[in-house]
Amino acid sequence: TDAHLRAIHTAAWGLGAVSRAMRWRALCHVVARVYIGPQTGQRVLDGHLQRGDLERRRAVVWFSDVRGFTALSAAQAPEVVVARLNEVFEHVGRAVSREGGEILKFIGDGVLAIFPYGSDDGAADACRRALRAAQEALQNLPTDLQVGIGLHRGEVSYGNIGASDRLDFTVIGATVNLASRIEGLTGGLGQVLLASEAVAASDPAAWFEVGTFTLKGVPDATRVYAPRPLAP
């Protein structure tokens, strides 16, 4: 009836506004999750947007990059390079996510990820999960691409840094720097995965010491470990 049609049109006007708001909110959640990460994206949606809004957290920090990326970029078309990078990132991202970690950013051909923890028992578990994620990713990568991975654990500053009109939600601190330095040793030592003593101590049977090194920007010599081969 005409009365029913008028009621439908009246309701549709109000419901349309609600529907648009719901679609916008859903889109914001998708964008935050895809571009920032599920946990970090939620923090941004919850209003943690102020520059310098940092909190101290404890986490296992993962830093990795693709070896020979400069040569690969020079020898291949950009479309091929992007496809190969996406292949690497897919395996890394799946492994990190499966073990409860979160990728914070892609840096060129590199990946920065964290495995947060709260207690000492949680630290040991986070170290084991990071190791499993690294082993899974390395096992699934194409044989013609090699990735170096460095792991370290400790306190990080987690939050917003950047310019007044362009922020980045990330982790910074000595823990992050050391993870990056350890990853930088992988090529020269012929290893694809290296970790600090703090990580290896969580499961000594899974690691062996490869040496002690003086690393740029690190005041003390650093003992570095590689994983023992997986049993067949």
C-alpha positions in Angstrom: 0.0 0.0 0.0 1.0 3.6 -0.3 1.4 3.7 3.5 3.7 0.8 3.5 5.8 2.4 0.7 6.1 5.6 2.6 7.2 3.7 5.7 9.8 1.8 3.7 11.2 5.1 2.2 11.3 6.7 5.6 13.2 3.8 7.1 15.5 3.5 4.1 16.6 7.1 4.5 17.8 6.5 8.1 19.1 3.0 7.5 21.1 4.3 4.5 23.1 6.6 6.8 23.7 3.8 9.3 24.7 1.5 6.4 27.2 4.0 5.1 28.7 4.5 8.5 29.0 0.7 9.0 30.6 0.3 5.6 33.1 3.0 6.4 34.0 1.5 9.7 34.5 -1.9 8.1 36.7 -0.4 5.5 38.8 1.3 8.1 39.3 -2.0 9.9 40.3 -3.7 6.7 42.8 -0.9 5.8 44.3 -0.8 9.3 44.7 -4.6 9.4 46.2 -4.9 6.0 48.5 -1.9 6.0 49.5 -1.7 9.7 48.8 -5.2 11.2 45.9 -6.7 13.2 47.1 -5.7 16.7 48.8 -2.4 15.8 46.0 -1.5 13.4 43.5 -1.9 16.3 45.6 0.5 18.5 45.4 3.1 15.8 41.6 2.6 15.5 41.4 2.9 19.2 42.8 6.5 19.0 46.5 6.1 19.6 47.4 8.7 17.1 49.6 11.2 18.9 53.2 11.6 17.8 55.5 10.4 20.6 52.8 8.2 22.1 55.1 5.3 22.9 54.9 2.4 25.4 57.6 0.0 26.5 57.0 -3.6 25.5 59.0 -6.7 25.6 59.3 -8.7 22.4 61.3 -11.0 20.2 62.3 -8.8 17.2 62.6 -10.4 13.8 64.6 -8.6 11.1 65.1 -10.2 7.7 66.0 -9.3 4.1 66.6 -10.9 0.7 70.2 -11.6 -0.2 71.3 -10.3 -3.6 68.3 -8.1 -4.0 70.3 -5.3 -5.6 71.5 -7.6 -8.3 68.1 -9.1 -8.7 66.6 -5.6 -9.2 69.2 -4.7 -11.8 68.8 -8.0 -13.8 65.0 -8.3 -13.8 62.0 -6.2 -14.9 60.3 -4.3 -12.1 57.2 -6.5 -12.4 59.3 -9.6 -11.9 61.1 -8.2 -8.9 57.8 -7.2 -7.3 56.4 -10.7 -7.9 59.4 -12.4 -6.4 59.3 -10.1 -3.4 55.6 -10.8 -2.9 56.4 -14.5 -3.0 59.0 -14.1 -0.2 56.7 -11.8 1.9 53.8 -14.3 1.5 55.8 -17.1 3.1 57.3 -14.9 5.8 54.0 -13.3 6.6 52.1 -16.6 6.8 54.8 -18.2 9.1 55.0 -15.1 11.4 51.2 -14.9 11.7 50.8 -18.6 12.3 53.2 -18.4 15.3 51.4 -15.3 16.8 53.8 -12.7 15.6 53.0 -9.5 13.7 54.8 -7.8 10.8 55.1 -4.1 11.5 56.6 -3.1 8.2 58.2 -4.0 4.9 61.4 -2.0 4.4 62.3 -2.5 0.7 63.2 -6.2 0.6 63.3 -6.4 4.4 60.8 -7.3 7.1 60.5 -6.1 10.7 58.2 -8.2 12.9 57.7 -8.7 16.6 56.6 -11.6 18.9 55.4 -9.7 22.0 55.5 -11.4 25.5 54.8 -10.3 29.1 56.5 -12.7 31.5 59.8 -14.7 31.6 57.9 -17.8 30.7 56.3 -15.9 27.9 59.7 -14.8 26.7 60.8 -18.4 26.3 57.6 -19.3 24.4 58.0 -16.2 22.1 61.6 -17.3 21.3 60.4 -20.8 20.4 57.6 -19.4 18.2 59.9 -17.0 16.4 62.3 -19.9 15.7 59.5 -22.1 14.4 58.3 -19.2 12.2 61.8 -18.7 10.8 62.2 -22.4 10.0 58.9 -22.6 8.3 59.5 -19.6 6.2 63.0 -20.7 5.2 61.7 -24.2 4.3 59.0 -22.8 2.0 61.0 -20.1 0.2 62.0 -20.7 -3.5 65.5 -22.4 -3.8 66.8 -19.5 -5.9 66.1 -16.9 -3.3 67.8 -16.7 0.0 66.7 -14.7 3.0 68.8 -13.8 6.1 67.0 -13.6 9.4 68.2 -12.1 12.7 66.4 -12.6 16.1 66.9 -10.8 19.4 64.6 -10.2 22.4 64.3 -7.4 24.9 62.5 -4.2 25.6 61.3 -2.0 22.7 59.6 1.3 22.4 56.3 0.7 20.6 54.2 3.5 19.1 54.1 6.6 16.9 57.0 8.4 15.5 57.4 10.7 12.5 56.6 14.1 11.2 53.6 16.2 12.4 51.6 15.2 9.3 53.0 11.7 8.7 53.3 9.1 11.4 54.6 5.6 11.5 53.6 3.0 14.1 56.7 0.9 14.8 59.2 -0.3 17.3 62.6 1.3 18.0 65.4 0.8 20.5 68.6 -1.1 21.1 66.8 -4.5 20.7 65.7 -3.6 17.2 69.2 -2.4 16.3 70.8 -5.5 17.5 68.4 -7.8 15.6 69.3 -5.9 12.5 73.0 -6.1 13.1 72.7 -9.9 13.8 70.9 -10.3 10.5 73.7 -8.5 8.8 76.1 -11.3 9.8 74.1 -14.1 8.1 75.7 -13.7 4.6 79.3 -13.5 5.8 78.9 -16.5 8.1 77.0 -18.6 5.6 73.9 -18.9 7.8 70.3 -18.1 6.9 69.2 -17.6 10.5 71.1 -16.2 13.5 70.0 -15.2 17.0 71.4 -13.5 20.1 72.2 -15.3 23.3 69.0 -14.0 24.8 67.0 -15.9 22.2 69.2 -19.0 22.2 69.0 -19.3 26.0 65.3 -20.1 25.8 66.1 -23.5 24.3 69.8 -24.2 24.4 69.4 -27.6 22.7 68.0 -25.9 19.6 71.0 -23.6 19.0 74.8 -23.7 18.8 77.2 -20.8 19.2 78.9 -19.6 16.0 81.1 -16.9 17.6 81.4 -13.6 19.3 81.4 -10.4 17.3 81.8 -6.7 17.6 78.9 -5.1 15.9 78.6 -1.5 14.8 76.8 0.6 17.4 76.7 -2.1 20.0 79.0 -1.4 23.0 79.6 -5.0 24.1 80.8 -8.0 22.0 77.8 -10.1 21.0 77.6 -13.9 21.1 75.7 -15.2 18.1 73.9 -18.5 17.6 72.6 -20.6 14.8 69.9 -23.2 14.9 70.8 -26.9 15.0 69.6 -28.7 11.9 66.1 -30.1 12.1 65.9 -33.9 12.6 64.9 -35.6 9.4 
